[in-house]
Amino acid sequence: MCGFPWPTDTVTARQLRGKERLITGNRETGWAFADAFVAEDETLLWARERAREAGLRPVSPATGAALALLAASVDAKAVAEIGTGTGVSGLYLLRGMRPDGVLTTVDPEPERQQFARQAFRAAGFAGNRARFIPGRALDVLPRLADNGYDLVFCDGDRMECLECLEEALRLLRPGGAVCFEGIFADGRTYAAGPQPVEVVRLRELVRAIREHPTLVPSLLPVGDGLLSAVAR
């Protein structure tokens, strides 16, 4: 399996910059087309507006569609979400899950979870379809059941991504999927030069998932990068 293409020397960095100039226009057009492909309804647009007002960056429409697809692909009945936000990603996850599925969503800000609760209700989901747990991910996840989840979606603190991966692998049933949002970090993950510690952690996460013996990984170029893997 080929390595993750962040630059390791000057020549590699120069080659990447040259290629990027050639493909940037097509890439951005492709990303815009992928987002436009998804027709978001009033509920999703309302949740996005609440996120904007709160200074949050919700998943892109294309990323949301990928989450719904993954949830449907694993026939998800139980999903754990790290980072409720205002409910944008949760709406997509719920729409991909089984009709009797339950989303367990964790966020340190309960005020945001109230927006998500309103969005889920407006979208027609019964109150028992979502379980809201306020708190830090690494405080809450150890309390969740081993092998009890079909999908774990992580959109939380980048500094905790490796610990969240460890918890996610414990939570997943065989055949379940784990996803991490924001892997590109606005291009910094594969950029040359020194990077902040959180980006270094993301690079470590990419390596850990790519090299894990029981995971089948893929890095999807939607939104700001969706790193996904299925547990054997």
N, C-alpha and C positions, 0 to 999 in steps of 0.2 A: 504494500500500500504506500502511495507516495506521501511525502511529508507535507505539513501545512506550510504554505508558501510565504512565510514572512521572510524578509531579507536577512541573509547571514553574512553578506560581504558587499563591498562596493559595487562589484559587477552585477550581482543579483539585484541590488537596489536600483541600479541604472536601467537594467532590463525591465524591471517591473514598472518604473516610471514611464519608459517608452511605450510599453504595451498599454499602460493605463491611458495615456494620451490618445491612443488609437481607438480604444473601446469605450471611453467614458460616455461619449454621446449616445451610442447604441445601448449601453448598459442602463443609463438613466432613463432613456425612452422605454426600455424593456421593463424596468421597475415601475414606471408610471403606468404602463399598460397593464401590468399585473395588478396594481392597486385599483385601476379603473374597472378592471374585469369584475370586481366584487361590488355589487350594488348594496350599499348599506342603508338600512331603514332608519326611521326617525328615532327609534330607541338607541341604536348604536351611535347615531350622530349626537343625540342628547348626552350620552355617556362620554363621548369624545370632548364635547364642549365643557363638561364638568372637569375632565382631566386637564384641559387647557387652562381653565380658571385656577386649578390647583397647582399649576406648574409641573404637571406630570407629562410623560411621553408614553402614550399607550401604544400597543402593537399596531402595525400598519394593517390596512385591509387585507393585503396579500398574506401577511403573517397570520392574521386571524383565520383566514380561509384554510391555511395549512394546518393550523391547530384543530379546526373542525374536522378536516380530512383525517388527521391522525387519530383523533378521538373516535371517529366512525370506523376507521380501519382496524382498531383494536377492540371494537364493540364495547367501548368503555362504559362501565356501570359505576365505577368509583374513580374520581380524578382528584388529585391534590394540586392546588395552585398556590405558589409562593409569590405574593404580590397581587392583592386584589385590585388595587387602584380604584377606579370608579366603575369597573365592571366590563370594560370593553373586551378584554381577553376572555373573561368568564362567560360572556354572552356567546362568543364563538365556540367555546368548549362545550357549553350546554347544548348548543344546536347540533354538535356532532355526536353527543353522547346518546345512549339508549334512553327511551322515554321514562324509564324508571331509575335513571342514573342520578347520583348525588355528587355535587361538586363541593369539596372541602377547600375553602379559600382562606389564606392566612395573610394578614397585613398588620404592621405595627400601628397604623392609624385607623381607629374605628370610625372616625368621621367619614373617611373615604368609603368604607364598607357600607355606610348608609346609602350613599349614592348608588353603589352596586346593587344593593337590595332593591332600591326603587327601580333600577333599570331591569332587573330580572323580573320583577313583578309586572312592569309595563310590557315586557316581551311575552308575557303569558305563562311564565314558569311558576309552578306552585311553590309555596314557601318551603316545603320539605325537599325541594330539589337542590338547595344550597345550604351549606353549613358554614357560617362565618365565625372565624376564630381570630380575635385580636391578639397580637403579640409578635415578637421576633421569630423568624423562621427557625432558628436553631434552638429556641426554647420550646416551640410547638411541635416540630417534626418528630422529636424523640418520643412523643406521647402517642403518635399514630401507629396503627397496627402493621406489623411485619407482613409483607406479601399481600397487602390488602387493597392495592391500587393498580388500576390498569394504565394510568398515565399520570406522570408528575410533570407539571410545567413550572419552570423557575424564571421569575422576572423580578428578582430581589437584589439585595446588596451584592455587588460583584466581588467584594472582598471575602464573602462567605461562599462563593460558588463551589469550591472543592468540597467543603463540608456538606453543602446541600446535595452535591452529587452522591456522597457517601450515604446520606440519609435516604435519598431517592432510590438508590439501588436496594436498600433494605426494604423500602415500602413496596417496590414493584413486584407483581407476580411475574412468573416466566411468560414471555411474550408481550409484556407491557413496554411502554415507551416513556422516555424521559426527554424533555426539551428545555433548552436554555435560550432566552431571548437576549439580543443586544451583543452578540459575539463579536461583531465587527468594530464596535465602539467608535462609530463614525470614521472608520478607516484606520484607526490607530493600531489595531491588533496586528495588521500586516504592514504597517509603515516602518520605515527605517528610523534609526536613531533611538535615543533613550525614551522610555515611556513611563507613565506613572505606575505605581504598584498595582492598581486595579487592572490595568491592561496586562501586566505581567501575569496576574492571576488568571485572566481569561486565556492567555496562551497556555498556561499550565493545565487549565481545564480542557482545552482542545486536545492537548497531548494525552491527557488521562483518558478521555473518552475514546480517542482514536486507537489507543494502544491497549484498551481494556479487553481481556480475553473473552468475556461473555457478552460484549455489546456489538451490535451491527450499526455503525454510525453513518451519519450524513450531515453535511453542513449546507443548509438550504439558503440560497442568496435571495431571501425575501426580507423586506424591512431592513433592520440593522443586523441581520444574520440570525438564523434560527438553527442552532446546533441540536440535532435530534439523534436518538439511538434507541434501538429495540433490544431488550434483554432476552437472551436465549433461554 
